[in-house]
Amino acid sequence: MANRIYIIGAGAIGKALAVCLANAGKDAVLVRSSRDNQPDELESIWLNLSDGAQLQADLEVKTFSAIHEPDGIFVVTGKSFANDGISEMLLKIAVNGPVVL
């Protein structure tokens, strides 16, 4: 899906970004960069804002091997020591879209 935004790195930064994007009406998907070949999940994530408000989104969580149509925007939020592995996986799945670091 060309309008999909893949957030690579399902840690604190990736989850917060994905919740904000989903609440803005974007099709955001979390991609686990630390493991592969896991089943897809649906995760309900809550984000507490500094003003006391909360945002919530039910987000699809995938691994690289589950991305069969790599069209869209790929945003890397993983830790820097994972960059070599992430770049190898992006090459392997033949990403067809921009990659944002």
C-alpha positions in Angstrom: 0.0 0.0 0.0 1.7 3.2 -1.2 0.3 5.4 1.6 1.5 3.1 4.4 4.1 4.3 6.8 6.3 1.6 8.2 7.9 2.5 11.5 11.1 0.4 11.9 11.8 -0.1 15.6 8.9 -0.9 17.9 10.5 0.7 21.0 9.4 3.8 22.8 10.1 6.2 20.0 8.6 4.0 17.2 5.5 3.3 19.2 4.9 7.0 20.1 5.4 8.1 16.5 3.1 5.3 15.2 0.3 6.3 17.7 0.6 10.0 16.7 0.5 9.1 13.0 -2.5 6.7 13.4 -4.4 9.4 15.3 -3.7 11.8 12.4 -5.4 9.3 10.1 -2.3 7.7 8.6 -1.8 4.0 8.0 1.1 3.3 10.4 2.6 -0.1 10.9 5.3 -1.0 13.4 8.1 -3.2 12.2 10.2 -5.1 14.8 13.8 -4.8 13.8 15.3 -7.0 16.6 13.7 -10.3 15.4 12.2 -11.7 12.3 9.8 -14.5 11.2 7.3 -13.8 13.9 3.5 -13.8 13.4 1.8 -10.4 12.8 0.2 -8.9 15.9 -2.3 -6.2 16.7 -1.1 -4.1 19.7 -3.2 -1.6 21.5 -0.9 1.2 22.5 -1.6 4.2 24.8 0.5 7.4 24.7 0.4 9.7 27.7 1.0 13.3 26.7 2.6 16.0 28.9 -0.7 17.9 29.3 -2.3 14.8 30.8 -4.2 13.8 27.6 -3.9 10.3 26.2 -3.8 9.0 22.6 -4.6 5.4 21.7 -4.2 3.3 18.6 -4.5 -0.3 17.7 -1.5 -0.9 15.5 -0.4 -3.7 13.3 3.0 -5.1 14.3 5.1 -7.0 11.7 8.6 -8.3 11.1 10.5 -7.7 7.9 9.7 -11.2 6.5 6.0 -10.3 6.6 6.3 -7.3 4.4 5.4 -8.6 1.0 4.6 -5.3 -0.8 7.3 -2.9 0.4 5.7 0.3 -1.0 5.3 3.3 1.3 7.5 5.3 3.5 10.0 3.6 5.8 10.9 5.5 9.0 13.9 4.1 11.0 13.6 4.7 14.7 15.7 1.8 15.9 18.9 2.2 17.9 22.0 3.1 15.9 23.8 -0.2 16.6 21.0 -1.9 14.7 21.5 0.2 11.5 23.6 -2.5 9.7 21.0 -5.1 10.2 18.1 -2.8 9.3 19.8 -1.7 6.1 20.4 -5.4 5.1 16.7 -6.2 5.7 15.6 -3.1 3.7 17.8 -4.3 0.8 16.5 -7.9 1.1 12.8 -6.9 0.9 13.6 -4.4 -2.0 11.9 -1.3 -0.5 10.1 0.7 -3.1 9.8 4.1 -1.5 11.6 6.7 0.7 13.6 5.7 3.8 13.7 8.3 6.5 16.4 8.2 9.2 
